[in-house]
Amino acid sequence: MQCFGFVQTYDTKLKRRLVDLLISQGMQANQAVTFLTDGDDDVRDLPLYLNPESAHLLEGFHVTMRLTVMANMAKSRATR
């Protein structure tokens, strides 16, 4: 397993550099890749750019944060 991080606003050719990085790490053509991300829209597009069989997964912290916000919204609506 290979892990790396990037900052999208810093790199103007993010997709091309990502493909080059993955190829340098041994990724084969048409190989599916699993992305574990924070769910940002730009990051969600990357797996499809690489290969339609690739997967995008939300990592646990951000899933928990989204559920916490939703739970707090539901509580505030119930107390009105």
mmCIF file of the N, C-alpha and C atoms, coordinates in Angstrom:
data_MODEL
# 
_entry.id   MODEL 
# 
loop_
_atom_site.group_PDB 
_atom_site.id 
_atom_site.type_symbol 
_atom_site.label_atom_id 
_atom_site.label_alt_id 
_atom_site.label_comp_id 
_atom_site.label_asym_id 
_atom_site.label_entity_id 
_atom_site.label_seq_id 
_atom_site.pdbx_PDB_ins_code 
_atom_site.Cartn_x 
_atom_site.Cartn_y 
_atom_site.Cartn_z 
_atom_site.occupancy 
_atom_site.B_iso_or_equiv 
_atom_site.pdbx_formal_charge 
_atom_site.auth_seq_id 
_atom_site.auth_comp_id 
_atom_site.auth_asym_id 
_atom_site.auth_atom_id 
_atom_site.pdbx_PDB_model_num 
ATOM 1   N N  . MET A 1 1  ? 0.849   -1.167 0.000   1.00 0.00 ? 1  MET A N  1 
ATOM 2   C CA . MET A 1 1  ? 0.000   0.000  0.000   1.00 0.00 ? 1  MET A CA 1 
ATOM 3   C C  . MET A 1 1  ? 0.895   1.232  0.000   1.00 0.00 ? 1  MET A C  1 
ATOM 4   N N  . GLN A 1 2  ? 0.538   2.215  -0.815  1.00 0.00 ? 2  GLN A N  1 
ATOM 5   C CA . GLN A 1 2  ? 1.250   3.489  -0.881  1.00 0.00 ? 2  GLN A CA 1 
ATOM 6   C C  . GLN A 1 2  ? 0.312   4.588  -0.406  1.00 0.00 ? 2  GLN A C  1 
ATOM 7   N N  . CYS A 1 3  ? 0.829   5.509  0.384   1.00 0.00 ? 3  CYS A N  1 
ATOM 8   C CA . CYS A 1 3  ? 0.039   6.644  0.861   1.00 0.00 ? 3  CYS A CA 1 
ATOM 9   C C  . CYS A 1 3  ? 0.777   7.931  0.544   1.00 0.00 ? 3  CYS A C  1 
ATOM 10  N N  . PHE A 1 4  ? 0.033   8.982  0.213   1.00 0.00 ? 4  PHE A N  1 
ATOM 11  C CA . PHE A 1 4  ? 0.622   10.291 -0.025  1.00 0.00 ? 4  PHE A CA 1 
ATOM 12  C C  . PHE A 1 4  ? -0.464  11.330 0.144   1.00 0.00 ? 4  PHE A C  1 
ATOM 13  N N  . GLY A 1 5  ? -0.069  12.564 0.276   1.00 0.00 ? 5  GLY A N  1 
ATOM 14  C CA . GLY A 1 5  ? -1.021  13.658 0.411   1.00 0.00 ? 5  GLY A CA 1 
ATOM 15  C C  . GLY A 1 5  ? -0.686  14.768 -0.567  1.00 0.00 ? 5  GLY A C  1 
ATOM 16  N N  . PHE A 1 6  ? -1.650  15.627 -0.824  1.00 0.00 ? 6  PHE A N  1 
ATOM 17  C CA . PHE A 1 6  ? -1.410  16.760 -1.705  1.00 0.00 ? 6  PHE A CA 1 
ATOM 18  C C  . PHE A 1 6  ? -2.323  17.907 -1.332  1.00 0.00 ? 6  PHE A C  1 
ATOM 19  N N  . VAL A 1 7  ? -1.955  19.092 -1.785  1.00 0.00 ? 7  VAL A N  1 
ATOM 20  C CA . VAL A 1 7  ? -2.753  20.300 -1.577  1.00 0.00 ? 7  VAL A CA 1 
ATOM 21  C C  . VAL A 1 7  ? -3.162  20.791 -2.951  1.00 0.00 ? 7  VAL A C  1 
ATOM 22  N N  . GLN A 1 8  ? -4.450  20.702 -3.252  1.00 0.00 ? 8  GLN A N  1 
ATOM 23  C CA . GLN A 1 8  ? -4.923  20.991 -4.602  1.00 0.00 ? 8  GLN A CA 1 
ATOM 24  C C  . GLN A 1 8  ? -4.703  22.433 -5.026  1.00 0.00 ? 8  GLN A C  1 
ATOM 25  N N  . THR A 1 9  ? -4.773  23.375 -4.133  1.00 0.00 ? 9  THR A N  1 
ATOM 26  C CA . THR A 1 9  ? -4.636  24.773 -4.534  1.00 0.00 ? 9  THR A CA 1 
ATOM 27  C C  . THR A 1 9  ? -3.190  25.143 -4.828  1.00 0.00 ? 9  THR A C  1 
ATOM 28  N N  . TYR A 1 10 ? -2.270  24.302 -4.455  1.00 0.00 ? 10 TYR A N  1 
ATOM 29  C CA . TYR A 1 10 ? -0.851  24.569 -4.700  1.00 0.00 ? 10 TYR A CA 1 
ATOM 30  C C  . TYR A 1 10 ? -0.422  24.088 -6.079  1.00 0.00 ? 10 TYR A C  1 
ATOM 31  N N  . ASP A 1 11 ? -1.008  23.030 -6.554  1.00 0.00 ? 11 ASP A N  1 
ATOM 32  C CA . ASP A 1 11 ? -0.576  22.390 -7.792  1.00 0.00 ? 11 ASP A CA 1 
ATOM 33  C C  . ASP A 1 11 ? -1.570  22.687 -8.912  1.00 0.00 ? 11 ASP A C  1 
ATOM 34  N N  . THR A 1 12 ? -1.120  23.335 -9.966  1.00 0.00 ? 12 THR A N  1 
ATOM 35  C CA . THR A 1 12 ? -2.018  23.686 -11.068 1.00 0.00 ? 12 THR A CA 1 
ATOM 36  C C  . THR A 1 12 ? -2.240  22.529 -12.043 1.00 0.00 ? 12 THR A C  1 
ATOM 37  N N  . LYS A 1 13 ? -1.403  21.498 -11.977 1.00 0.00 ? 13 LYS A N  1 
ATOM 38  C CA . LYS A 1 13 ? -1.553  20.330 -12.855 1.00 0.00 ? 13 LYS A CA 1 
ATOM 39  C C  . LYS A 1 13 ? -1.668  19.071 -11.997 1.00 0.00 ? 13 LYS A C  1 
ATOM 40  N N  . LEU A 1 14 ? -2.606  19.133 -11.065 1.00 0.00 ? 14 LEU A N  1 
ATOM 41  C CA . LEU A 1 14 ? -2.765  18.088 -10.061 1.00 0.00 ? 14 LEU A CA 1 
ATOM 42  C C  . LEU A 1 14 ? -2.985  16.708 -10.676 1.00 0.00 ? 14 LEU A C  1 
ATOM 43  N N  . LYS A 1 15 ? -3.928  16.592 -11.585 1.00 0.00 ? 15 LYS A N  1 
ATOM 44  C CA . LYS A 1 15 ? -4.259  15.273 -12.139 1.00 0.00 ? 15 LYS A CA 1 
ATOM 45  C C  . LYS A 1 15 ? -3.067  14.647 -12.863 1.00 0.00 ? 15 LYS A C  1 
ATOM 46  N N  . ARG A 1 16 ? -2.384  15.441 -13.666 1.00 0.00 ? 16 ARG A N  1 
ATOM 47  C CA . ARG A 1 16 ? -1.230  14.917 -14.403 1.00 0.00 ? 16 ARG A CA 1 
ATOM 48  C C  . ARG A 1 16 ? -0.119  14.477 -13.453 1.00 0.00 ? 16 ARG A C  1 
ATOM 49  N N  . ARG A 1 17 ? 0.159   15.299 -12.440 1.00 0.00 ? 17 ARG A N  1 
ATOM 50  C CA . ARG A 1 17 ? 1.207   14.941 -11.482 1.00 0.00 ? 17 ARG A CA 1 
ATOM 51  C C  . ARG A 1 17 ? 0.804   13.722 -10.665 1.00 0.00 ? 17 ARG A C  1 
ATOM 52  N N  . LEU A 1 18 ? -0.475  13.586 -10.341 1.00 0.00 ? 18 LEU A N  1 
ATOM 53  C CA . LEU A 1 18 ? -0.942  12.416 -9.600  1.00 0.00 ? 18 LEU A CA 1 
ATOM 54  C C  . LEU A 1 18 ? -0.742  11.153 -10.425 1.00 0.00 ? 18 LEU A C  1 
ATOM 55  N N  . VAL A 1 19 ? -1.116  11.198 -11.694 1.00 0.00 ? 19 VAL A N  1 
ATOM 56  C CA . VAL A 1 19 ? -0.925  10.036 -12.568 1.00 0.00 ? 19 VAL A CA 1 
ATOM 57  C C  . VAL A 1 19 ? 0.556   9.692  -12.653 1.00 0.00 ? 19 VAL A C  1 
ATOM 58  N N  . ASP A 1 20 ? 1.397   10.699 -12.857 1.00 0.00 ? 20 ASP A N  1 
ATOM 59  C CA . ASP A 1 20 ? 2.845   10.452 -12.931 1.00 0.00 ? 20 ASP A CA 1 
ATOM 60  C C  . ASP A 1 20 ? 3.375   9.835  -11.645 1.00 0.00 ? 20 ASP A C  1 
ATOM 61  N N  . LEU A 1 21 ? 2.907   10.329 -10.504 1.00 0.00 ? 21 LEU A N  1 
ATOM 62  C CA . LEU A 1 21 ? 3.334   9.784  -9.218  1.00 0.00 ? 21 LEU A CA 1 
ATOM 63  C C  . LEU A 1 21 ? 2.927   8.326  -9.072  1.00 0.00 ? 21 LEU A C  1 
ATOM 64  N N  . LEU A 1 22 ? 1.664   8.026  -9.391  1.00 0.00 ? 22 LEU A N  1 
ATOM 65  C CA . LEU A 1 22 ? 1.177   6.649  -9.249  1.00 0.00 ? 22 LEU A CA 1 
ATOM 66  C C  . LEU A 1 22 ? 1.912   5.701  -10.195 1.00 0.00 ? 22 LEU A C  1 
ATOM 67  N N  . ILE A 1 23 ? 2.197   6.141  -11.400 1.00 0.00 ? 23 ILE A N  1 
ATOM 68  C CA . ILE A 1 23 ? 2.960   5.308  -12.345 1.00 0.00 ? 23 ILE A CA 1 
ATOM 69  C C  . ILE A 1 23 ? 4.369   5.064  -11.812 1.00 0.00 ? 23 ILE A C  1 
ATOM 70  N N  . SER A 1 24 ? 4.978   6.102  -11.231 1.00 0.00 ? 24 SER A N  1 
ATOM 71  C CA . SER A 1 24 ? 6.327   5.933  -10.665 1.00 0.00 ? 24 SER A CA 1 
ATOM 72  C C  . SER A 1 24 ? 6.336   4.975  -9.480  1.00 0.00 ? 24 SER A C  1 
ATOM 73  N N  . GLN A 1 25 ? 5.179   4.808  -8.836  1.00 0.00 ? 25 GLN A N  1 
ATOM 74  C CA . GLN A 1 25 ? 5.060   3.892  -7.704  1.00 0.00 ? 25 GLN A CA 1 
ATOM 75  C C  . GLN A 1 25 ? 4.642   2.488  -8.129  1.00 0.00 ? 25 GLN A C  1 
ATOM 76  N N  . GLY A 1 26 ? 4.492   2.279  -9.447  1.00 0.00 ? 26 GLY A N  1 
ATOM 77  C CA . GLY A 1 26 ? 4.199   0.946  -9.948  1.00 0.00 ? 26 GLY A CA 1 
ATOM 78  C C  . GLY A 1 26 ? 2.772   0.686  -10.384 1.00 0.00 ? 26 GLY A C  1 
ATOM 79  N N  . MET A 1 27 ? 1.938   1.733  -10.434 1.00 0.00 ? 27 MET A N  1 
ATOM 80  C CA . MET A 1 27 ? 0.562   1.537  -10.881 1.00 0.00 ? 27 MET A CA 1 
ATOM 81  C C  . MET A 1 27 ? 0.561   1.117  -12.346 1.00 0.00 ? 27 MET A C  1 
ATOM 82  N N  . GLN A 1 28 ? -0.227  0.119  -12.671 1.00 0.00 ? 28 GLN A N  1 
ATOM 83  C CA . GLN A 1 28 ? -0.359  -0.366 -14.047 1.00 0.00 ? 28 GLN A CA 1 
ATOM 84  C C  . GLN A 1 28 ? -1.524  0.347  -14.733 1.00 0.00 ? 28 GLN A C  1 
ATOM 85  N N  . ALA A 1 29 ? -1.496  0.363  -16.052 1.00 0.00 ? 29 ALA A N  1 
ATOM 86  C CA . ALA A 1 29 ? -2.604  0.943  -16.807 1.00 0.00 ? 29 ALA A CA 1 
ATOM 87  C C  . ALA A 1 29 ? -3.890  0.212  -16.448 1.00 0.00 ? 29 ALA A C  1 
ATOM 88  N N  . ASN A 1 30 ? -4.957  0.948  -16.272 1.00 0.00 ? 30 ASN A N  1 
ATOM 89  C CA . ASN A 1 30 ? -6.289  0.410  -15.938 1.00 0.00 ? 30 ASN A CA 1 
ATOM 90  C C  . ASN A 1 30 ? -6.352  -0.242 -14.557 1.00 0.00 ? 30 ASN A C  1 
ATOM 91  N N  . GLN A 1 31 ? -5.382  0.010  -13.713 1.00 0.00 ? 31 GLN A N  1 
ATOM 92  C CA . GLN A 1 31 ? -5.425  -0.531 -12.349 1.00 0.00 ? 31 GLN A CA 1 
ATOM 93  C C  . GLN A 1 31 ? -6.343  0.337  -11.498 1.00 0.00 ? 31 GLN A C  1 
ATOM 94  N N  . ALA A 1 32 ? -7.232  -0.291 -10.764 1.00 0.00 ? 32 ALA A N  1 
ATOM 95  C CA . ALA A 1 32 ? -8.120  0.448  -9.873  1.00 0.00 ? 32 ALA A CA 1 
ATOM 96  C C  . ALA A 1 32 ? -7.333  0.944  -8.668  1.00 0.00 ? 32 ALA A C  1 
ATOM 97  N N  . VAL A 1 33 ? -7.677  2.145  -8.222  1.00 0.00 ? 33 VAL A N  1 
ATOM 98  C CA . VAL A 1 33 ? -7.030  2.765  -7.075  1.00 0.00 ? 33 VAL A CA 1 
ATOM 99  C C  . VAL A 1 33 ? -8.114  3.143  -6.080  1.00 0.00 ? 33 VAL A C  1 
ATOM 100 N N  . THR A 1 34 ? -7.834  2.984  -4.801  1.00 0.00 ? 34 THR A N  1 
ATOM 101 C CA . THR A 1 34 ? -8.778  3.390  -3.760  1.00 0.00 ? 34 THR A CA 1 
ATOM 102 C C  . THR A 1 34 ? -8.267  4.668  -3.116  1.00 0.00 ? 34 THR A C  1 
ATOM 103 N N  . PHE A 1 35 ? -9.115  5.695  -3.089  1.00 0.00 ? 35 PHE A N  1 
ATOM 104 C CA . PHE A 1 35 ? -8.779  6.968  -2.474  1.00 0.00 ? 35 PHE A CA 1 
ATOM 105 C C  . PHE A 1 35 ? -9.507  7.080  -1.146  1.00 0.00 ? 35 PHE A C  1 
ATOM 106 N N  . LEU A 1 36 ? -8.785  7.392  -0.109  1.00 0.00 ? 36 LEU A N  1 
ATOM 107 C CA . LEU A 1 36 ? -9.343  7.649  1.213   1.00 0.00 ? 36 LEU A CA 1 
ATOM 108 C C  . LEU A 1 36 ? -9.183  9.148  1.438   1.00 0.00 ? 36 LEU A C  1 
ATOM 109 N N  . THR A 1 37 ? -10.302 9.882  1.417   1.00 0.00 ? 37 THR A N  1 
ATOM 110 C CA . THR A 1 37 ? -10.220 11.344 1.394   1.00 0.00 ? 37 THR A CA 1 
ATOM 111 C C  . THR A 1 37 ? -11.190 11.993 2.364   1.00 0.00 ? 37 THR A C  1 
ATOM 112 N N  . ASP A 1 38 ? -11.153 13.328 2.371   1.00 0.00 ? 38 ASP A N  1 
ATOM 113 C CA . ASP A 1 38 ? -12.076 14.105 3.192   1.00 0.00 ? 38 ASP A CA 1 
ATOM 114 C C  . ASP A 1 38 ? -13.383 14.393 2.470   1.00 0.00 ? 38 ASP A C  1 
ATOM 115 N N  . GLY A 1 39 ? -13.526 13.944 1.236   1.00 0.00 ? 39 GLY A N  1 
ATOM 116 C CA . GLY A 1 39 ? -14.779 14.087 0.495   1.00 0.00 ? 39 GLY A CA 1 
ATOM 117 C C  . GLY A 1 39 ? -14.917 15.354 -0.317  1.00 0.00 ? 39 GLY A C  1 
ATOM 118 N N  . ASP A 1 40 ? -13.851 16.133 -0.433  1.00 0.00 ? 40 ASP A N  1 
ATOM 119 C CA . ASP A 1 40 ? -13.911 17.350 -1.235  1.00 0.00 ? 40 ASP A CA 1 
ATOM 120 C C  . ASP A 1 40 ? -14.284 17.012 -2.681  1.00 0.00 ? 40 ASP A C  1 
ATOM 121 N N  . ASP A 1 41 ? -15.056 17.886 -3.329  1.00 0.00 ? 41 ASP A N  1 
ATOM 122 C CA . ASP A 1 41 ? -15.517 17.635 -4.700  1.00 0.00 ? 41 ASP A CA 1 
ATOM 123 C C  . ASP A 1 41 ? -14.373 17.358 -5.668  1.00 0.00 ? 41 ASP A C  1 
ATOM 124 N N  . ASP A 1 42 ? -13.306 18.142 -5.579  1.00 0.00 ? 42 ASP A N  1 
ATOM 125 C CA . ASP A 1 42 ? -12.184 17.954 -6.505  1.00 0.00 ? 42 ASP A CA 1 
ATOM 126 C C  . ASP A 1 42 ? -11.526 16.600 -6.324  1.00 0.00 ? 42 ASP A C  1 
ATOM 127 N N  . VAL A 1 43 ? -11.433 16.147 -5.104  1.00 0.00 ? 43 VAL A N  1 
ATOM 128 C CA . VAL A 1 43 ? -10.792 14.852 -4.837  1.00 0.00 ? 43 VAL A CA 1 
ATOM 129 C C  . VAL A 1 43 ? -11.688 13.710 -5.294  1.00 0.00 ? 43 VAL A C  1 
ATOM 130 N N  . ARG A 1 44 ? -12.998 13.880 -5.191  1.00 0.00 ? 44 ARG A N  1 
ATOM 131 C CA . ARG A 1 44 ? -13.917 12.831 -5.629  1.00 0.00 ? 44 ARG A CA 1 
ATOM 132 C C  . ARG A 1 44 ? -13.805 12.562 -7.121  1.00 0.00 ? 44 ARG A C  1 
ATOM 133 N N  . ASP A 1 45 ? -13.406 13.544 -7.890  1.00 0.00 ? 45 ASP A N  1 
ATOM 134 C CA . ASP A 1 45 ? -13.274 13.375 -9.341  1.00 0.00 ? 45 ASP A CA 1 
ATOM 135 C C  . ASP A 1 45 ? -12.010 12.612 -9.736  1.00 0.00 ? 45 ASP A C  1 
ATOM 136 N N  . LEU A 1 46 ? -11.002 12.592 -8.884  1.00 0.00 ? 46 LEU A N  1 
ATOM 137 C CA . LEU A 1 46 ? -9.727  11.974 -9.239  1.00 0.00 ? 46 LEU A CA 1 
ATOM 138 C C  . LEU A 1 46 ? -9.820  10.477 -9.522  1.00 0.00 ? 46 LEU A C  1 
ATOM 139 N N  . PRO A 1 47 ? -10.517 9.686  -8.713  1.00 0.00 ? 47 PRO A N  1 
ATOM 140 C CA . PRO A 1 47 ? -10.591 8.256  -9.034  1.00 0.00 ? 47 PRO A CA 1 
ATOM 141 C C  . PRO A 1 47 ? -11.183 7.982  -10.411 1.00 0.00 ? 47 PRO A C  1 
ATOM 142 N N  . LEU A 1 48 ? -12.231 8.719  -10.773 1.00 0.00 ? 48 LEU A N  1 
ATOM 143 C CA . LEU A 1 48 ? -12.835 8.527  -12.086 1.00 0.00 ? 48 LEU A CA 1 
ATOM 144 C C  . LEU A 1 48 ? -11.890 8.949  -13.197 1.00 0.00 ? 48 LEU A C  1 
ATOM 145 N N  . TYR A 1 49 ? -11.097 9.964  -12.943 1.00 0.00 ? 49 TYR A N  1 
ATOM 146 C CA . TYR A 1 49 ? -10.111 10.414 -13.936 1.00 0.00 ? 49 TYR A CA 1 
ATOM 147 C C  . TYR A 1 49 ? -9.086  9.311  -14.191 1.00 0.00 ? 49 TYR A C  1 
ATOM 148 N N  . LEU A 1 50 ? -8.682  8.615  -13.135 1.00 0.00 ? 50 LEU A N  1 
ATOM 149 C CA . LEU A 1 50 ? -7.680  7.563  -13.266 1.00 0.00 ? 50 LEU A CA 1 
ATOM 150 C C  . LEU A 1 50 ? -8.248  6.311  -13.894 1.00 0.00 ? 50 LEU A C  1 
ATOM 151 N N  . ASN A 1 51 ? -9.389  5.887  -13.376 1.00 0.00 ? 51 ASN A N  1 
ATOM 152 C CA . ASN A 1 51 ? -9.976  4.627  -13.822 1.00 0.00 ? 51 ASN A CA 1 
ATOM 153 C C  . ASN A 1 51 ? -11.399 4.548  -13.272 1.00 0.00 ? 51 ASN A C  1 
ATOM 154 N N  . PRO A 1 52 ? -12.399 4.284  -14.103 1.00 0.00 ? 52 PRO A N  1 
ATOM 155 C CA . PRO A 1 52 ? -13.782 4.199  -13.621 1.00 0.00 ? 52 PRO A CA 1 
ATOM 156 C C  . PRO A 1 52 ? -13.993 3.120  -12.547 1.00 0.00 ? 52 PRO A C  1 
ATOM 157 N N  . GLU A 1 53 ? -13.086 2.165  -12.469 1.00 0.00 ? 53 GLU A N  1 
ATOM 158 C CA . GLU A 1 53 ? -13.199 1.103  -11.461 1.00 0.00 ? 53 GLU A CA 1 
ATOM 159 C C  . GLU A 1 53 ? -12.598 1.501  -10.116 1.00 0.00 ? 53 GLU A C  1 
ATOM 160 N N  . SER A 1 54 ? -11.958 2.660  -10.045 1.00 0.00 ? 54 SER A N  1 
ATOM 161 C CA . SER A 1 54 ? -11.362 3.118  -8.800  1.00 0.00 ? 54 SER A CA 1 
ATOM 162 C C  . SER A 1 54 ? -12.447 3.487  -7.798  1.00 0.00 ? 54 SER A C  1 
ATOM 163 N N  . ALA A 1 55 ? -12.074 3.516  -6.533  1.00 0.00 ? 55 ALA A N  1 
ATOM 164 C CA . ALA A 1 55 ? -13.045 3.795  -5.472  1.00 0.00 ? 55 ALA A CA 1 
ATOM 165 C C  . ALA A 1 55 ? -12.654 5.044  -4.700  1.00 0.00 ? 55 ALA A C  1 
ATOM 166 N N  . HIS A 1 56 ? -13.668 5.738  -4.190  1.00 0.00 ? 56 HIS A N  1 
ATOM 167 C CA . HIS A 1 56 ? -13.468 6.905  -3.339  1.00 0.00 ? 56 HIS A CA 1 
ATOM 168 C C  . HIS A 1 56 ? -14.161 6.616  -2.019  1.00 0.00 ? 56 HIS A C  1 
ATOM 169 N N  . LEU A 1 57 ? -13.402 6.637  -0.932  1.00 0.00 ? 57 LEU A N  1 
ATOM 170 C CA . LEU A 1 57 ? -13.952 6.374  0.402   1.00 0.00 ? 57 LEU A CA 1 
ATOM 171 C C  . LEU A 1 57 ? -13.719 7.576  1.299   1.00 0.00 ? 57 LEU A C  1 
ATOM 172 N N  . LEU A 1 58 ? -14.712 7.907  2.104   1.00 0.00 ? 58 LEU A N  1 
ATOM 173 C CA . LEU A 1 58 ? -14.520 8.945  3.108   1.00 0.00 ? 58 LEU A CA 1 
ATOM 174 C C  . LEU A 1 58 ? -13.809 8.334  4.301   1.00 0.00 ? 58 LEU A C  1 
ATOM 175 N N  . GLU A 1 59 ? -12.818 9.057  4.812   1.00 0.00 ? 59 GLU A N  1 
ATOM 176 C CA . GLU A 1 59 ? -12.157 8.538  6.001   1.00 0.00 ? 59 GLU A CA 1 
ATOM 177 C C  . GLU A 1 59 ? -13.028 8.833  7.215   1.00 0.00 ? 59 GLU A C  1 
ATOM 178 N N  . GLY A 1 60 ? -12.823 8.089  8.286   1.00 0.00 ? 60 GLY A N  1 
ATOM 179 C CA . GLY A 1 60 ? -13.712 8.079  9.445   1.00 0.00 ? 60 GLY A CA 1 
ATOM 180 C C  . GLY A 1 60 ? -13.935 9.413  10.118  1.00 0.00 ? 60 GLY A C  1 
ATOM 181 N N  . PHE A 1 61 ? -12.909 10.236 10.258  1.00 0.00 ? 61 PHE A N  1 
ATOM 182 C CA . PHE A 1 61 ? -13.063 11.513 10.950  1.00 0.00 ? 61 PHE A CA 1 
ATOM 183 C C  . PHE A 1 61 ? -14.103 12.379 10.271  1.00 0.00 ? 61 PHE A C  1 
ATOM 184 N N  . HIS A 1 62 ? -14.032 12.498 8.956   1.00 0.00 ? 62 HIS A N  1 
ATOM 185 C CA . HIS A 1 62 ? -14.958 13.366 8.243   1.00 0.00 ? 62 HIS A CA 1 
ATOM 186 C C  . HIS A 1 62 ? -16.375 12.789 8.186   1.00 0.00 ? 62 HIS A C  1 
ATOM 187 N N  . VAL A 1 63 ? -16.498 11.487 8.159   1.00 0.00 ? 63 VAL A N  1 
ATOM 188 C CA . VAL A 1 63 ? -17.826 10.867 8.245   1.00 0.00 ? 63 VAL A CA 1 
ATOM 189 C C  . VAL A 1 63 ? -18.441 11.210 9.599   1.00 0.00 ? 63 VAL A C  1 
ATOM 190 N N  . THR A 1 64 ? -17.658 11.062 10.665  1.00 0.00 ? 64 THR A N  1 
ATOM 191 C CA . THR A 1 64 ? -18.136 11.375 12.015  1.00 0.00 ? 64 THR A CA 1 
ATOM 192 C C  . THR A 1 64 ? -18.529 12.842 12.128  1.00 0.00 ? 64 THR A C  1 
ATOM 193 N N  . MET A 1 65 ? -17.725 13.721 11.561  1.00 0.00 ? 65 MET A N  1 
ATOM 194 C CA . MET A 1 65 ? -18.038 15.154 11.614  1.00 0.00 ? 65 MET A CA 1 
ATOM 195 C C  . MET A 1 65 ? -19.362 15.456 10.916  1.00 0.00 ? 65 MET A C  1 
ATOM 196 N N  . ARG A 1 66 ? -19.572 14.853 9.763   1.00 0.00 ? 66 ARG A N  1 
ATOM 197 C CA . ARG A 1 66 ? -20.825 15.093 9.031   1.00 0.00 ? 66 ARG A CA 1 
ATOM 198 C C  . ARG A 1 66 ? -22.028 14.568 9.813   1.00 0.00 ? 66 ARG A C  1 
ATOM 199 N N  . LEU A 1 67 ? -21.882 13.396 10.408  1.00 0.00 ? 67 LEU A N  1 
ATOM 200 C CA . LEU A 1 67 ? -22.971 12.829 11.199  1.00 0.00 ? 67 LEU A CA 1 
ATOM 201 C C  . LEU A 1 67 ? -23.235 13.672 12.444  1.00 0.00 ? 67 LEU A C  1 
ATOM 202 N N  . THR A 1 68 ? -22.195 14.193 13.067  1.00 0.00 ? 68 THR A N  1 
ATOM 203 C CA . THR A 1 68 ? -22.353 15.041 14.250  1.00 0.00 ? 68 THR A CA 1 
ATOM 204 C C  . THR A 1 68 ? -23.114 16.311 13.900  1.00 0.00 ? 68 THR A C  1 
ATOM 205 N N  . VAL A 1 69 ? -22.782 16.932 12.794  1.00 0.00 ? 69 VAL A N  1 
ATOM 206 C CA . VAL A 1 69 ? -23.492 18.138 12.354  1.00 0.00 ? 69 VAL A CA 1 
ATOM 207 C C  . VAL A 1 69 ? -24.956 17.816 12.110  1.00 0.00 ? 69 VAL A C  1 
ATOM 208 N N  . MET A 1 70 ? -25.235 16.715 11.448  1.00 0.00 ? 70 MET A N  1 
ATOM 209 C CA . MET A 1 70 ? -26.620 16.333 11.170  1.00 0.00 ? 70 MET A CA 1 
ATOM 210 C C  . MET A 1 70 ? -27.381 16.044 12.461  1.00 0.00 ? 70 MET A C  1 
ATOM 211 N N  . ALA A 1 71 ? -26.727 15.375 13.408  1.00 0.00 ? 71 ALA A N  1 
ATOM 212 C CA . ALA A 1 71 ? -27.374 15.068 14.692  1.00 0.00 ? 71 ALA A CA 1 
ATOM 213 C C  . ALA A 1 71 ? -27.674 16.358 15.451  1.00 0.00 ? 71 ALA A C  1 
ATOM 214 N N  . ASN A 1 72 ? -26.749 17.299 15.442  1.00 0.00 ? 72 ASN A N  1 
ATOM 215 C CA . ASN A 1 72 ? -26.977 18.568 16.129  1.00 0.00 ? 72 ASN A CA 1 
ATOM 216 C C  . ASN A 1 72 ? -28.102 19.362 15.481  1.00 0.00 ? 72 ASN A C  1 
ATOM 217 N N  . MET A 1 73 ? -28.184 19.305 14.157  1.00 0.00 ? 73 MET A N  1 
ATOM 218 C CA . MET A 1 73 ? -29.282 19.984 13.465  1.00 0.00 ? 73 MET A CA 1 
ATOM 219 C C  . MET A 1 73 ? -30.614 19.364 13.857  1.00 0.00 ? 73 MET A C  1 
ATOM 220 N N  . ALA A 1 74 ? -30.660 18.045 13.920  1.00 0.00 ? 74 ALA A N  1 
ATOM 221 C CA . ALA A 1 74 ? -31.907 17.364 14.289  1.00 0.00 ? 74 ALA A CA 1 
ATOM 222 C C  . ALA A 1 74 ? -32.309 17.705 15.726  1.00 0.00 ? 74 ALA A C  1 
ATOM 223 N N  . LYS A 1 75 ? -31.321 17.769 16.628  1.00 0.00 ? 75 LYS A N  1 
ATOM 224 C CA . LYS A 1 75 ? -31.622 18.133 18.023  1.00 0.00 ? 75 LYS A CA 1 
ATOM 225 C C  . LYS A 1 75 ? -32.168 19.547 18.131  1.00 0.00 ? 75 LYS A C  1 
ATOM 226 N N  . SER A 1 76 ? -31.567 20.473 17.382  1.00 0.00 ? 76 SER A N  1 
ATOM 227 C CA . SER A 1 76 ? -32.022 21.866 17.465  1.00 0.00 ? 76 SER A CA 1 
ATOM 228 C C  . SER A 1 76 ? -33.421 21.995 16.874  1.00 0.00 ? 76 SER A C  1 
ATOM 229 N N  . ARG A 1 77 ? -33.756 21.222 15.877  1.00 0.00 ? 77 ARG A N  1 
ATOM 230 C CA . ARG A 1 77 ? -35.114 21.281 15.313  1.00 0.00 ? 77 ARG A CA 1 
ATOM 231 C C  . ARG A 1 77 ? -36.133 20.694 16.282  1.00 0.00 ? 77 ARG A C  1 
ATOM 232 N N  . ALA A 1 78 ? -35.718 19.660 17.027  1.00 0.00 ? 78 ALA A N  1 
ATOM 233 C CA . ALA A 1 78 ? -36.631 19.011 17.975  1.00 0.00 ? 78 ALA A CA 1 
ATOM 234 C C  . ALA A 1 78 ? -36.936 19.893 19.177  1.00 0.00 ? 78 ALA A C  1 
ATOM 235 N N  . THR A 1 79 ? -36.043 20.808 19.525  1.00 0.00 ? 79 THR A N  1 
ATOM 236 C CA . THR A 1 79 ? -36.250 21.642 20.706  1.00 0.00 ? 79 THR A CA 1 
ATOM 237 C C  . THR A 1 79 ? -37.019 22.917 20.392  1.00 0.00 ? 79 THR A C  1 
ATOM 238 N N  . ARG A 1 80 ? -37.354 23.141 19.164  1.00 0.00 ? 80 ARG A N  1 
ATOM 239 C CA . ARG A 1 80 ? -38.090 24.363 18.791  1.00 0.00 ? 80 ARG A CA 1 
ATOM 240 C C  . ARG A 1 80 ? -39.547 24.229 19.066  1.00 0.00 ? 80 ARG A C  1 
# 
